[in-house]
Amino acid sequence: MATLEEIKISAKNNMSICKMCKSCNGETCRGWTPGPGGKGTGSSFVRNVSMLKQVTLNMKVLYEDNDVDSSFDFFGSMLRAPIMAAPIANVKINYGSTVDEKTYLQALGHGCKEAGLIAFLGDGANREAFEMPLNLHKELPNDTVMTIKPWLLDHVFSKFEEVKACGSKAIAMDVDAAGLTLLKQMGVPVAYKSAADLRKIKEFAQVPFIVKGVMTIEDAQNAIEAGADAIIVSNHGGRVLDDCVSTIEVLESICTFVSKRMKVYIDGGFRSGADVFKALALGADAVLIGRPFSHMAIGGQQEGVALYANQLIEQLKECMRMTGCMTLDDIRRTCVNVHF
Ligand SMILES: Cc1cc2nc3c(=O)[nH]c(=O)nc-3n(C[C@H](O)[C@H](O)[C@H](O)COP(=O)(O)O)c2cc1C
């Protein structure tokens, strides 16, 4: 069985664009979009990672020894932890991957399932870029979530029809992809969505609807008005707006505003179980992790994904133990300090 270090070396050998840096922090790949990096100066990706380091944990170990339970309810499916793989599409163009998209997707989906987690899957401009993740979703409807781009409404509805036919537990939309350079270059009609548009989409979905790409209280309010079941606080890994605030910086105020009216997930720069713990303490229900999961799929296929997922779960549980939290509900604001 390969180690994580060996899988990382293999990932580096299997990618010609992504440099597989020791710390995946957006420094080397500043501006590489298409590519693995952040848009423009790359500051948004870099900030996502660096601001997470500005949150520290409070150690608390004097309590009656007990088992730690990190299990998480995702719309009726029990996961081993509130951790999910973020949707990442087009690994050939973005990473220069020698592993093809289908193999990568299979590794991601089955690796997450093996570890007791789920994977969000992306969508793209051409039919193949939708069909490949859809085929995996058909195979694993309970363990994957399709993330549809904010196309013009008719196109959204026809794609949702195909997704729903798979027996989906939930459907997501990355509304911030309306600003994605790559899609614009391909001349595909994506569009910004109003609360009224979102409501129509939610009504059409008939399953829990997750809005990915919320960074302000105003957009959270729009998502609530539309009847969304969850939002993902996300700036698309820093790929849609340069000089954007980091996701961890806006999380707490959004969670306070939402006040449990819908679920709040977050992504952007999360790399370890400790990072996940920080978001939970600031009010998030769950965390999505993007680039590292795709590296593991490219470097170690299903085994690599499961190994990384298990490491994340163990790290989260270790943080829970060392802060006196036996369940996710015990993870509170007082468990962390925010230095920004
Ligand atoms: C190469 C690449 C491709 C991506 N493709 C998609 C996509 O198809 N759909 C989507 O919603 N987000 C996409 N994202 C954004 C991720 O889902 C996620 O928001 C982001 O990567 C989280 O940050 P992290 O990678 O630092 O964990 C992509 C990100 C990268 C780096």
The ligand as a Tripos MOL2 file, in Angstrom:
@<TRIPOS>MOLECULE
LIG
   31    33     1     0     0
SMALL
NO_CHARGES

@<TRIPOS>ATOM
      1 C1         -8.8760   23.1180  -11.4390 C.3       1 LIG1
      2 C2        -10.1430   23.4970  -10.7640 C.ar      1 LIG1
      3 C3        -11.3560   23.1800  -11.3600 C.ar      1 LIG1
      4 C4        -12.5450   23.5120  -10.7160 C.ar      1 LIG1
      5 N1        -13.7430   23.1660  -11.2960 N.ar      1 LIG1
      6 C5        -14.9010   23.4600  -10.6620 C.ar      1 LIG1
      7 C6        -16.1450   23.0750  -11.2090 C.ar      1 LIG1
      8 O1        -16.2430   22.4700  -12.2600 O.2       1 LIG1
      9 N2        -17.2730   23.4090  -10.5150 N.ar      1 LIG1
     10 C7        -17.2290   24.0810   -9.3360 C.ar      1 LIG1
     11 O2        -18.2710   24.3590   -8.7360 O.2       1 LIG1
     12 N3        -16.0500   24.4490   -8.8030 N.ar      1 LIG1
     13 C8        -14.8980   24.1610   -9.4190 C.ar      1 LIG1
     14 N4        -13.7110   24.5120   -8.8450 N.ar      1 LIG1
     15 C9        -13.7110   25.1660   -7.5160 C.3       1 LIG1
     16 C10       -13.7370   24.1200   -6.4040 C.3       1 LIG1
     17 O3        -14.9440   23.4170   -6.3720 O.3       1 LIG1
     18 C11       -13.5640   24.7390   -5.0120 C.3       1 LIG1
     19 O4        -14.4720   25.7790   -4.8370 O.3       1 LIG1
     20 C12       -12.1570   25.2310   -4.7340 C.3       1 LIG1
     21 O5        -11.2090   24.4920   -5.4420 O.3       1 LIG1
     22 C13       -11.9020   25.1550   -3.2450 C.3       1 LIG1
     23 O6        -10.6450   25.5870   -2.9250 O.3       1 LIG1
     24 P1         -9.3900   24.5910   -2.6460 P.3       1 LIG1
     25 O7         -9.0630   23.9650   -3.9500 O.co2     1 LIG1
     26 O8         -8.3430   25.5520   -2.1940 O.co2     1 LIG1
     27 O9         -9.8060   23.6070   -1.6100 O.co2     1 LIG1
     28 C14       -12.5150   24.1910   -9.4780 C.ar      1 LIG1
     29 C15       -11.2800   24.4850   -8.8850 C.ar      1 LIG1
     30 C16       -10.1110   24.1370   -9.5080 C.ar      1 LIG1
     31 C17        -8.8060   24.4470   -8.8290 C.3       1 LIG1
@<TRIPOS>BOND
     1     1     2 1
     2     2     3 ar
     3     2    30 ar
     4     3     4 ar
     5     4     5 ar
     6     4    28 ar
     7     5     6 ar
     8     6     7 ar
     9     6    13 1
    10     7     8 2
    11     7     9 ar
    12     9    10 ar
    13    10    11 2
    14    10    12 ar
    15    12    13 ar
    16    13    14 ar
    17    14    15 1
    18    14    28 ar
    19    15    16 1
    20    16    17 1
    21    16    18 1
    22    18    19 1
    23    18    20 1
    24    20    21 1
    25    20    22 1
    26    22    23 1
    27    23    24 1
    28    24    25 2
    29    24    26 1
    30    24    27 1
    31    28    29 ar
    32    29    30 ar
    33    30    31 1
@<TRIPOS>SUBSTRUCTURE
     1 LIG1         1 GROUP 0 **** ****
